[in-house]
């Protein structure tokens, strides 16, 4: 994917890095991406707390967090399957937001997760 979009993720979280790796393998059109630990978050209007709890998609006129960032990435794909999935995430936004928050809160317990993935143990 060309353009200015940037996906910001938690580079200390093994679960997050694994999800990103899978997305890169499966989605042909991915935005640029960077671990928040390597960025000046203030440049993007984000705090460390913001970046530790959800991914962020930053573009010229967009600042999308969590499930909305994921939905945007899916909506940019050429495949009807991924675009439809992105649309479903947005249509079911309250449910999608709840599921995203649950996964984020429990990512240290999920496959590929480690103690370092826990949000509660962060400063």
N, C-alpha and C positions, 0 to 999 in steps of 0.2 A: 504494500500500500504506500503510495507516495503521498506527500502532503505534510502538514504541520502537526498532525495529531500525535500525542504522546501518552502512552499508558504508563502510569506510575504505580509500582507495586512494592511490596515489602520484601526486600532482598535478604533479610535475615530469616525468613520463613520458608522452610523446605517445602511445605504444602503449596505455598504460593508460587514458588519457583517451578515446582512440578506441574502445576496447572498452566503456567505460562509456557513451559516446554511443550505440553500437549497441544495447546492452542497454536503454537508456532508450527508444529508438525501437521495439524489438521486444517488450519485456516490459511488459505493462500494470501489473503489480504489482511495483514496485521499492521497496526500502527507501529511507530518507533516505540521503544519501551526502555525504562530505566528504573533501577531500584531507588526508592526515595532516599536511602542513606547516601547516595551519591549526588543528590540535588540540593539546591537551596530552596526549600519548600516555600519560603516567603515569596519567591519569584512567581509562584503559582497560586498564592493566596491560601496555602494549606499549612496546617500545623502538624507536628509529629503525631499527635493523637488522631488527626484526620487520616494520615497516611498509614498508620498502624492498623486501622480498623477496616479499611476497604481500599480497593483499587480505585484509581482516578483516571479519567480520560480527559485530557486537556487539549483543546483546539482553539483556534482563533476566537470563536464566539461561543464555545462550549466548555463547561466544567461539570462533568458527570461523574458521580461516585457510585460504587457498588454495582447493583444489578443494572442500573441505567448505563453504566460504562460497558458492561458485558453485552447488553442488548444492542448498543451502538456498534460495537465491533461485529457482532453477528449480522446486523442490518447492512453492513458494508460489503458483505460477501456476495459473490456472483451466484452461488448456489441458492436455489429457492428454499431448500431445507433450512439453511442457516438464517436466511432472511426471515422466514416464517417463525423460526424459534426466537429471533430477536423481537419480532412483533408480539409474539405470545408473552414474552417476558414483560414487555411494556403494558400490554392489555391487562395482564394479571399483576400489575405493579404492587398492590398491597401484599399479595401472597409472595411474589418474587422478592420483595424487600425483606419480608420476614425470613424466608429461606436463606437469602444471602447473609443476613445478620446472624442466623443460627450457625451457618457454616463458618463464618468468620470467627464467631465466639468459640467454636469447638474444633477449629482447624488443627489444633495440636493433638486431637484424638482421632483424626481421620487418617486414612492410608497416606503414607508419605509425610505425615505431620510429626513434629518433634516437640520437645519441651520449649524450644526457642520460638515456636509458632504461637505460643499462648499469649493472648492479648493482656490478660490480667497480670502477668509477671513482668510486664514492661514498665520502665520508669515513666 
